[in-house]
């Protein structure tokens, strides 16, 4: 077990003017015995890390989707019921009023004792009151819910996940945007995992002029377009907002990656390692009043307990048969899918590996169930040169060194999310030429992919 020295009050408050200190957990949830035992163990981990975060001056902490219940949540309603929580009314103080389930009270007390804003994900139950056309047989409604507590432990808001991913136990939330404000500035919006791919409540949150997006997630990685860190970094940059991603850690199931992303500085702190069992990430993020330049504080604290953990990282492979693809050779490559075209310009002493430029416009088809409309340009390492190898991670890293890479496309949307990641999952900071929407990477090696992903929400149907 690691012990960290407590900081005195003066040290806790040393933050640049116009910033706040964020903390996010990447957490491997424990599943032991009964529902009460499982949630108690995970709450203990949350509480210990909240104390560490507070000692390091954190203003806000985020815990991941399923971080308290674990992904081992039973799918039968009667067996899942012991995991479900009754929520207090908004503005109640569960730590003192004892009008909520015990999990909610402990979360409230954790926020209050550590004087920080706390966002956690719980399984919520709500009795069927007859206002709807139908009620579940002999059961309340169940929701995948984010709860937010202020520094006093007051429950200030909740958000019920709208876009569920293979979660038949839960009802869909109503899709209304949920925001909250803090004593350190900014306007925070809430989404959960799969929500980020869909128009609602996402677009409504943007209409609320949020400055920061809080994103508890149990994301499942997929190559070459949907690695967790890739999506998190791309959305933060493309939207011009801070993004706090707290991820569930289960690499053998494809769940991996957490980060704190600044719209000004890119990835400030992130974890994307299958070797760790969990991490506490801390970083300073700018508020709307921030006027300084230079780097921001960041720290990654290793897990408090050592586990003999599997290092297997399962990554799903996307079907790329519908994509247009061109071999990257020479300094310029053009790939068009119907009327959508991607232009690639590179400078390199020599191409030593198989890279392809992919272009696609159309609907996604995830699990033959989930669809959205997008346009994408992606330069990707394809280890064997075949299209199929572009969606698989090879054990052999690429050797090509690029002096400069430029990607542009004739996107039909303002919602364009650029990202770049190396073969060993290091996120790279991208720059953009205005107003040409040409995205740059300079002096890079070991490149897995550079992606410019456009979401065309108006064509979702």
C-alpha positions as CSV (number, residue, x, y, z in Angstrom):
1,X,0.0,0.0,0.0
2,X,1.2,3.5,-0.8
3,X,1.0,6.4,1.6
4,X,1.0,10.0,0.6
5,X,1.8,12.9,2.8
6,X,-1.1,15.2,3.6
7,X,-0.7,18.8,2.4
8,X,-1.3,21.8,4.6
9,X,-4.0,24.3,3.6
10,X,-1.6,26.7,2.0
11,X,-0.3,24.0,-0.3
12,X,-3.8,22.8,-1.2
13,X,-4.8,26.3,-2.5
14,X,-1.8,26.9,-4.8
15,X,-3.5,26.9,-8.2
16,X,-3.1,29.4,-11.0
17,X,-5.7,32.1,-11.1
18,X,-8.7,31.2,-13.3
19,X,-8.2,27.4,-12.9
20,X,-9.8,24.6,-10.9
21,X,-8.2,21.3,-9.9
22,X,-10.0,18.2,-11.3
23,X,-9.6,14.6,-10.2
24,X,-10.9,11.6,-12.1
25,X,-10.6,7.9,-11.1
26,X,-9.8,5.1,-13.5
27,X,-11.2,2.3,-11.3
28,X,-11.3,-1.5,-11.5
29,X,-14.5,-2.2,-9.6
30,X,-14.6,-5.0,-7.1
31,X,-17.3,-7.6,-7.2
32,X,-17.5,-9.7,-4.1
33,X,-20.3,-11.6,-2.4
34,X,-23.5,-9.7,-1.9
35,X,-24.6,-6.4,-3.4
36,X,-23.9,-4.6,-0.1
37,X,-20.4,-6.1,0.1
38,X,-19.6,-5.1,-3.5
39,X,-20.8,-1.5,-3.1
40,X,-19.1,-1.2,0.3
41,X,-15.7,-2.2,-1.1
42,X,-16.0,0.1,-4.0
43,X,-17.1,3.0,-1.8
44,X,-14.1,2.4,0.4
45,X,-11.9,2.9,-2.6
46,X,-13.7,6.0,-3.6
47,X,-13.5,7.4,-0.1
48,X,-9.7,6.8,0.1
49,X,-9.1,8.4,-3.2
50,X,-11.3,11.4,-2.4
51,X,-9.2,12.1,0.7
52,X,-6.0,11.9,-1.5
53,X,-7.6,14.2,-4.1
54,X,-8.7,16.7,-1.4
55,X,-5.2,16.7,0.1
56,X,-3.9,17.7,-3.3
57,X,-6.3,20.5,-3.6
58,X,-9.0,19.0,-5.9
59,X,-12.2,21.0,-6.3
60,X,-14.1,18.2,-8.1
61,X,-13.8,14.4,-8.4
62,X,-15.4,12.0,-10.8
63,X,-15.9,8.2,-10.3
64,X,-16.7,6.0,-13.3
65,X,-19.8,4.4,-14.7
66,X,-20.5,1.1,-12.9
67,X,-17.7,2.1,-10.5
68,X,-19.9,1.3,-7.4
69,X,-22.0,-1.6,-8.6
70,X,-19.4,-3.2,-10.9
71,X,-20.2,-4.5,-14.4
72,X,-21.2,-7.7,-12.6
73,X,-24.6,-6.2,-12.0
74,X,-27.2,-8.9,-12.4
75,X,-29.5,-8.6,-15.4
76,X,-32.6,-10.1,-13.6
77,X,-34.6,-7.4,-11.9
78,X,-35.2,-9.3,-8.7
79,X,-31.5,-10.0,-8.3
80,X,-30.5,-6.5,-9.3
81,X,-32.8,-4.8,-6.8
82,X,-30.4,-4.8,-3.9
83,X,-28.0,-2.7,-6.0
84,X,-30.6,0.0,-6.6
85,X,-30.6,3.3,-4.8
86,X,-33.4,5.6,-3.7
87,X,-32.4,9.2,-4.4
88,X,-33.1,12.2,-2.3
89,X,-34.8,15.2,-3.8
90,X,-32.6,17.8,-5.3
91,X,-31.0,20.2,-2.8
92,X,-31.4,17.6,0.0
93,X,-28.3,16.9,2.2
94,X,-28.4,13.1,2.6
95,X,-25.4,13.0,4.9
96,X,-27.3,14.8,7.6
97,X,-31.0,14.1,6.7
98,X,-30.9,10.3,6.2
99,X,-33.6,10.4,3.6
100,X,-31.8,8.3,0.9
101,X,-30.2,4.9,0.5
102,X,-27.0,4.2,2.4
103,X,-24.9,4.5,-0.7
104,X,-26.2,8.0,-1.4
105,X,-25.6,9.0,2.2
106,X,-22.0,7.8,2.0
107,X,-21.4,9.7,-1.2
108,X,-22.9,12.8,0.3
109,X,-20.7,12.5,3.4
110,X,-17.6,11.9,1.2
111,X,-18.2,15.2,-0.6
112,X,-18.9,17.0,2.6
113,X,-15.9,15.7,4.6
114,X,-13.5,16.5,1.8
115,X,-15.0,19.8,0.7
116,X,-15.2,18.9,-3.0
117,X,-17.8,18.4,-5.7
118,X,-18.3,14.7,-6.3
119,X,-19.8,13.0,-9.4
120,X,-20.6,9.3,-9.1
121,X,-22.6,6.8,-11.1
122,X,-25.2,4.7,-9.3
123,X,-28.0,2.3,-10.2
124,X,-31.2,4.1,-9.3
125,X,-34.7,2.9,-8.7
126,X,-37.9,4.8,-8.9
127,X,-41.4,3.6,-8.0
128,X,-43.9,3.4,-10.8
129,X,-46.6,6.0,-9.8
130,X,-49.1,5.3,-12.6
131,X,-48.3,8.5,-14.5
132,X,-46.9,6.4,-17.4
133,X,-48.9,4.1,-19.7
134,X,-47.2,1.0,-18.4
135,X,-45.2,0.0,-15.3
136,X,-42.7,-2.8,-15.0
137,X,-44.3,-6.0,-13.6
138,X,-43.7,-6.1,-9.8
139,X,-40.7,-3.8,-10.1
140,X,-39.8,-0.1,-10.0
141,X,-38.0,1.6,-12.9
142,X,-34.2,1.2,-12.9
143,X,-31.9,3.9,-14.3
144,X,-28.2,4.3,-15.0
145,X,-27.7,7.6,-13.1
146,X,-25.0,10.1,-12.4
147,X,-25.4,12.0,-9.1
148,X,-23.6,15.3,-8.3
149,X,-22.9,16.6,-4.7
150,X,-21.5,20.0,-3.8
151,X,-18.9,20.7,-1.2
152,X,-21.5,20.6,1.6
153,X,-22.7,17.1,0.5
154,X,-25.9,18.5,-1.0
155,X,-27.3,16.5,-3.9
156,X,-27.5,19.3,-6.5
157,X,-28.5,17.3,-9.6
158,X,-28.8,13.9,-11.3
159,X,-28.6,12.7,-14.9
160,X,-30.2,9.5,-16.2
161,X,-28.3,7.9,-19.1
162,X,-30.3,8.3,-22.3
163,X,-28.4,6.2,-24.8
164,X,-28.0,2.7,-23.3
165,X,-25.5,0.2,-24.7
166,X,-26.7,-3.4,-24.3
167,X,-28.2,-2.5,-20.9
168,X,-31.6,-4.1,-20.9
169,X,-32.0,-3.8,-17.1
170,X,-32.3,0.0,-17.4
171,X,-34.9,2.4,-18.7
172,X,-33.8,5.3,-21.0
173,X,-33.5,8.7,-19.4
174,X,-35.7,11.5,-20.8
175,X,-32.8,13.0,-22.7
176,X,-33.1,16.5,-21.2
177,X,-29.8,18.3,-20.7
178,X,-28.5,18.4,-17.1
179,X,-26.0,21.1,-16.1
180,X,-24.7,22.6,-12.9
181,X,-22.5,25.5,-11.8
182,X,-19.8,25.6,-9.2
183,X,-18.2,28.2,-6.9
184,X,-15.1,28.2,-9.0
185,X,-16.8,29.1,-12.3
186,X,-17.7,27.4,-15.5
187,X,-20.9,25.5,-16.5
188,X,-20.7,21.7,-16.3
189,X,-22.7,19.2,-18.4
190,X,-23.3,15.5,-17.8
191,X,-23.2,12.6,-20.2
192,X,-22.6,8.9,-19.7
193,X,-20.5,6.8,-22.0
194,X,-22.5,6.0,-25.2
195,X,-24.4,9.3,-24.9
196,X,-21.4,11.0,-26.5
197,X,-22.1,9.5,-29.9
198,X,-25.7,10.7,-30.2
199,X,-27.4,14.0,-30.9
200,X,-29.4,14.2,-27.6
201,X,-28.9,15.2,-25.0
202,X,-25.5,16.2,-26.4
203,X,-26.6,19.0,-28.7
204,X,-28.9,20.4,-26.1
205,X,-25.9,20.6,-23.7
206,X,-24.0,22.6,-26.2
207,X,-27.0,25.0,-26.5
208,X,-26.6,25.5,-22.8
209,X,-23.1,26.9,-23.4
210,X,-21.3,24.4,-21.2
211,X,-17.6,25.0,-20.6
212,X,-16.8,21.5,-19.2
213,X,-18.2,18.0,-19.9
214,X,-18.2,15.3,-17.2
215,X,-18.1,11.9,-18.6
216,X,-18.3,8.7,-16.5
217,X,-17.8,5.8,-18.8
218,X,-17.3,2.0,-19.2
219,X,-16.3,2.5,-22.9
220,X,-15.5,-0.5,-25.0
221,X,-12.5,0.0,-27.3
222,X,-12.7,-0.5,-31.1
223,X,-10.1,0.1,-33.8
224,X,-9.4,2.2,-35.7
225,X,-12.0,4.9,-34.8
226,X,-13.3,4.3,-31.3
227,X,-10.5,3.9,-28.8
228,X,-11.6,5.6,-25.5
229,X,-8.8,8.1,-25.2
230,X,-9.1,8.9,-28.9
231,X,-12.8,9.8,-28.6
232,X,-12.3,11.8,-25.3
233,X,-9.4,13.9,-26.7
234,X,-11.1,14.4,-30.1
235,X,-14.4,15.6,-28.6
236,X,-12.7,18.0,-26.2
237,X,-10.5,19.6,-28.9
238,X,-13.3,19.7,-31.5
239,X,-15.8,21.3,-29.2
240,X,-13.5,23.7,-27.4
241,X,-14.4,22.5,-23.9
242,X,-12.8,20.8,-21.0
243,X,-13.6,17.1,-20.7
244,X,-13.3,15.0,-17.6
245,X,-13.4,11.3,-18.4
246,X,-13.6,8.7,-15.6
247,X,-13.3,5.2,-17.0
248,X,-14.0,1.7,-15.8
249,X,-10.8,-0.4,-15.8
250,X,-11.4,-3.9,-17.3
251,X,-9.0,-4.2,-20.2
252,X,-9.9,-7.9,-20.8
253,X,-13.4,-6.6,-21.6
254,X,-12.2,-3.7,-23.7
255,X,-12.8,-1.1,-21.0
256,X,-9.8,1.2,-20.6
257,X,-8.7,4.8,-20.4
258,X,-9.4,8.0,-18.5
259,X,-8.3,11.5,-18.8
260,X,-8.5,15.2,-18.1
261,X,-8.6,17.2,-21.3
262,X,-8.2,20.9,-21.8
263,X,-9.5,22.7,-24.9
264,X,-6.5,24.9,-24.7
265,X,-3.8,22.4,-23.8
266,X,-5.0,19.1,-25.1
267,X,-4.5,16.0,-22.9
268,X,-3.4,17.3,-19.5
269,X,-3.4,14.0,-17.6
270,X,-4.6,10.6,-18.9
271,X,-4.1,6.9,-18.3
272,X,-4.3,4.3,-21.0
273,X,-2.4,1.3,-19.6
274,X,-3.7,-2.3,-19.3
275,X,-1.0,-3.0,-16.8
276,X,-2.5,-0.7,-14.1
277,X,-5.5,-1.7,-12.0
278,X,-6.6,1.9,-11.6
279,X,-5.3,5.4,-11.3
280,X,-6.2,8.7,-9.7
281,X,-5.6,11.6,-12.2
282,X,-5.4,15.2,-11.1
283,X,-4.9,18.3,-13.2
284,X,-5.7,22.0,-13.3
285,X,-8.1,23.1,-15.9
286,X,-8.9,26.6,-17.2
287,X,-12.2,28.3,-16.3
288,X,-13.7,31.1,-18.5
289,X,-11.6,33.7,-16.5
290,X,-8.3,32.0,-17.3
291,X,-5.9,34.4,-19.1
292,X,-2.5,32.8,-18.6
293,X,-0.3,30.7,-20.8
294,X,2.1,27.8,-20.2
295,X,1.6,24.3,-18.9
296,X,-0.9,23.2,-16.2
297,X,-0.3,21.1,-13.1
298,X,-1.0,17.4,-13.6
299,X,-0.3,14.3,-11.5
300,X,-1.1,10.6,-11.9
301,X,-1.2,8.6,-8.7
302,X,-0.7,4.8,-8.9
303,X,-3.3,2.4,-7.3
304,X,-3.3,2.2,-3.6
305,X,-3.4,-1.6,-3.6
306,X,-1.3,-4.0,-5.8
307,X,-3.1,-6.7,-7.7
308,X,-1.8,-9.5,-9.9
309,X,-3.8,-8.2,-12.9
310,X,-4.1,-9.5,-16.4
311,X,-2.5,-7.3,-19.0
312,X,-4.7,-8.6,-21.8
313,X,-6.4,-5.7,-23.6
314,X,-9.3,-6.8,-25.8
315,X,-10.0,-4.4,-28.7
316,X,-12.9,-4.9,-31.0
317,X,-12.2,-4.7,-34.8
318,X,-14.5,-2.5,-36.9
319,X,-15.7,-3.8,-40.3
320,X,-14.0,-1.5,-42.9
321,X,-15.3,-3.2,-46.1
322,X,-17.5,-0.2,-46.9
323,X,-14.5,2.3,-46.6
324,X,-12.6,3.7,-49.5
325,X,-8.9,3.1,-48.8
326,X,-5.7,4.2,-50.5
327,X,-2.1,3.1,-49.8
328,X,0.0,5.9,-48.3
329,X,2.9,6.3,-50.7
330,X,4.4,9.5,-51.9
331,X,3.8,12.9,-50.4
332,X,0.1,13.3,-51.3
333,X,-2.8,10.9,-51.2
334,X,-6.5,11.4,-52.0
335,X,-9.3,9.1,-51.0
336,X,-13.0,9.7,-51.8
337,X,-16.1,7.9,-50.7
338,X,-18.8,9.1,-53.0
339,X,-18.6,12.9,-52.8
340,X,-16.7,13.0,-49.5
341,X,-13.0,13.3,-50.0
342,X,-10.0,13.2,-47.8
343,X,-6.6,14.8,-48.6
344,X,-3.4,13.7,-47.0
345,X,-0.1,15.5,-47.2
346,X,3.0,14.0,-45.5
347,X,6.7,14.9,-45.2
348,X,8.9,11.9,-44.2
349,X,12.5,10.7,-45.0
350,X,10.8,7.5,-46.1
351,X,7.8,5.3,-45.6
352,X,8.9,2.1,-43.9
353,X,5.5,0.7,-43.0
354,X,2.0,-0.1,-44.4
355,X,-0.3,2.9,-43.9
356,X,-3.6,3.5,-45.5
357,X,-5.8,6.6,-45.9
358,X,-9.4,5.6,-45.1
359,X,-12.5,7.7,-46.2
360,X,-16.1,7.0,-45.4
361,X,-19.4,8.8,-45.3
362,X,-22.6,7.1,-44.1
363,X,-24.2,5.4,-41.1
364,X,-22.5,3.5,-38.4
365,X,-23.7,0.0,-37.7
366,X,-22.7,-1.0,-34.1
367,X,-24.0,-4.4,-33.0
368,X,-26.5,-4.2,-35.9
369,X,-28.4,-1.9,-33.7
370,X,-26.9,1.5,-33.1
371,X,-26.7,3.9,-36.0
372,X,-25.5,7.5,-36.5
373,X,-24.3,9.4,-39.5
374,X,-20.6,10.5,-39.9
375,X,-17.8,11.4,-42.2
376,X,-14.3,10.4,-41.4
377,X,-10.7,10.7,-42.7
378,X,-8.2,8.3,-41.0
379,X,-4.6,7.6,-41.7
380,X,-3.9,4.3,-40.0
381,X,-1.1,1.8,-39.6
382,X,-2.1,-1.6,-41.2
383,X,0.6,-4.0,-40.1
384,X,0.3,-6.5,-43.0
385,X,-1.0,-4.1,-45.6
386,X,-4.4,-5.6,-45.8
387,X,-7.6,-3.7,-45.0
388,X,-8.4,-6.1,-42.3
389,X,-5.1,-5.4,-40.5
390,X,-6.1,-1.7,-40.2
391,X,-8.5,-2.6,-37.4
392,X,-6.2,-4.9,-35.5
393,X,-3.3,-4.0,-33.2
394,X,-0.1,-5.6,-34.3
395,X,2.7,-6.6,-31.9
396,X,5.2,-4.9,-34.2
397,X,5.2,-1.1,-33.9
398,X,5.7,1.1,-37.0
399,X,9.1,2.5,-37.7
400,X,8.3,5.4,-40.0
401,X,9.2,8.9,-38.8
402,X,7.0,11.7,-40.0
403,X,8.2,15.3,-40.1
404,X,4.7,16.6,-40.9
405,X,1.2,15.1,-41.5
406,X,-1.7,17.2,-42.8
407,X,-5.3,15.8,-43.2
408,X,-8.3,17.7,-44.5
409,X,-11.7,16.8,-45.8
410,X,-14.8,18.4,-47.3
411,X,-16.9,17.9,-44.2
412,X,-20.6,18.8,-44.2
413,X,-20.6,19.6,-40.4
414,X,-19.1,22.0,-37.9
415,X,-18.8,19.1,-35.5
416,X,-15.3,17.7,-36.4
417,X,-13.3,15.8,-33.8
418,X,-9.5,15.3,-34.5
419,X,-7.3,12.8,-32.7
420,X,-4.0,11.0,-33.0
421,X,-2.6,8.1,-31.0
422,X,0.6,6.1,-31.1
423,X,1.0,2.4,-31.3
424,X,1.6,2.3,-27.5
425,X,-1.5,4.4,-26.8
426,X,0.1,7.8,-26.2
427,X,-2.3,10.6,-27.2
428,X,-0.8,13.3,-29.4
429,X,-1.7,17.0,-29.6
430,X,-3.1,18.1,-32.9
431,X,-3.0,21.6,-34.3
432,X,-5.4,23.2,-36.8
433,X,-5.0,25.7,-39.6
434,X,-7.8,28.3,-39.7
435,X,-10.0,28.7,-41.6
436,X,-9.0,25.8,-43.9
437,X,-9.8,23.0,-41.4
438,X,-6.5,21.3,-42.1
439,X,-5.2,19.3,-39.2
440,X,-1.5,18.9,-38.4
441,X,0.9,16.6,-36.7
442,X,4.5,17.4,-36.6
443,X,7.6,15.3,-35.8
444,X,5.9,12.0,-34.8
445,X,6.9,8.4,-34.9
446,X,5.3,5.1,-33.8
447,X,2.0,6.5,-35.1
448,X,-1.0,4.2,-35.0
449,X,-3.6,6.5,-36.4
450,X,-4.5,10.1,-37.1
451,X,-8.3,10.6,-37.4
452,X,-10.6,13.5,-38.3
453,X,-14.1,12.4,-37.4
454,X,-17.1,14.5,-38.4
455,X,-20.6,13.9,-36.8
456,X,-23.3,14.9,-39.2
457,X,-26.1,15.0,-36.6
458,X,-28.7,16.5,-39.0
459,X,-28.6,13.3,-41.1
460,X,-29.2,10.8,-38.3
461,X,-32.8,10.4,-39.6
